[in-house]
């Protein structure tokens, strides 16, 4: 359950950062700024750890996708052995 919540938070951060990057959402809006700041505090530590070991490919950061894969791998491993 906690891994699902964290996956949702990571996915929300990813979508919001894309919307900010494509200039669809204004990051100087106070609500958007507070949301992205809170999401960054939650998501940044594991992403920074992954970014130390995995380089970006052609300016595309694959760390969030690797983190999602890792979360789902851990979730299904726990589910498999908890049966």
C-alpha positions as CSV (number, residue, x, y, z in Angstrom):
1,X,0.0,0.0,0.0
2,X,2.8,2.5,0.8
3,X,4.6,1.6,-2.3
4,X,1.5,2.3,-4.3
5,X,1.1,5.7,-2.7
6,X,4.8,6.5,-3.4
7,X,4.3,5.4,-7.0
8,X,1.4,7.8,-7.3
9,X,3.4,10.6,-5.8
10,X,6.3,9.9,-8.2
11,X,4.0,9.8,-11.2
12,X,2.3,13.0,-10.1
13,X,5.7,14.7,-9.7
14,X,6.7,13.5,-13.2
15,X,3.5,14.8,-14.9
16,X,3.7,18.1,-13.1
17,X,7.4,18.6,-14.0
18,X,6.5,17.9,-17.6
19,X,3.7,20.4,-17.5
20,X,6.0,23.0,-16.0
21,X,8.7,22.1,-18.6
22,X,6.4,22.6,-21.5
23,X,5.1,25.8,-20.0
24,X,1.6,24.6,-19.6
25,X,1.5,25.2,-15.9
26,X,3.0,28.4,-14.4
27,X,5.5,27.4,-11.7
28,X,5.4,30.9,-10.2
29,X,1.8,30.3,-9.2
30,X,1.8,30.0,-5.4
31,X,-0.3,26.7,-5.3
32,X,1.8,25.1,-8.0
33,X,5.0,26.2,-6.3
34,X,3.9,24.7,-3.0
35,X,2.8,21.4,-4.6
36,X,6.0,21.0,-6.6
37,X,8.1,21.9,-3.5
38,X,6.4,19.3,-1.4
39,X,6.7,16.7,-4.1
40,X,10.4,17.5,-4.6
41,X,11.1,16.9,-0.9
42,X,9.5,13.5,-1.1
43,X,10.9,12.4,-4.5
44,X,14.3,13.9,-4.7
45,X,16.3,11.7,-2.2
46,X,15.8,8.4,-4.1
47,X,16.1,10.1,-7.5
48,X,19.4,11.7,-6.5
49,X,20.7,8.4,-5.4
50,X,19.8,6.8,-8.7
51,X,21.2,9.8,-10.7
52,X,24.6,9.3,-9.1
53,X,24.9,5.9,-10.8
54,X,22.8,6.2,-14.0
55,X,23.6,8.9,-16.5
56,X,21.0,10.6,-18.5
57,X,20.6,9.6,-22.2
58,X,20.5,12.5,-24.7
59,X,19.2,15.0,-22.1
60,X,16.4,12.5,-21.0
61,X,16.5,11.7,-17.3
62,X,15.5,8.0,-16.9
63,X,15.9,8.0,-13.1
64,X,12.1,8.4,-12.4
65,X,11.3,5.4,-14.7
66,X,14.0,3.3,-13.1
67,X,12.6,4.2,-9.7
68,X,9.1,3.2,-10.8
69,X,10.4,-0.1,-12.1
70,X,12.3,-0.7,-8.8
71,X,9.2,0.1,-6.7
72,X,7.0,-2.3,-8.7
73,X,9.7,-5.0,-8.5
74,X,9.9,-4.6,-4.7
75,X,6.1,-4.6,-4.4
76,X,5.7,-7.8,-6.4
77,X,8.6,-9.5,-4.7
78,X,7.0,-8.7,-1.3
79,X,3.6,-9.9,-2.6
80,X,5.2,-13.1,-3.9
81,X,7.0,-14.0,-0.7
82,X,4.1,-12.9,1.6
83,X,1.7,-15.5,0.2
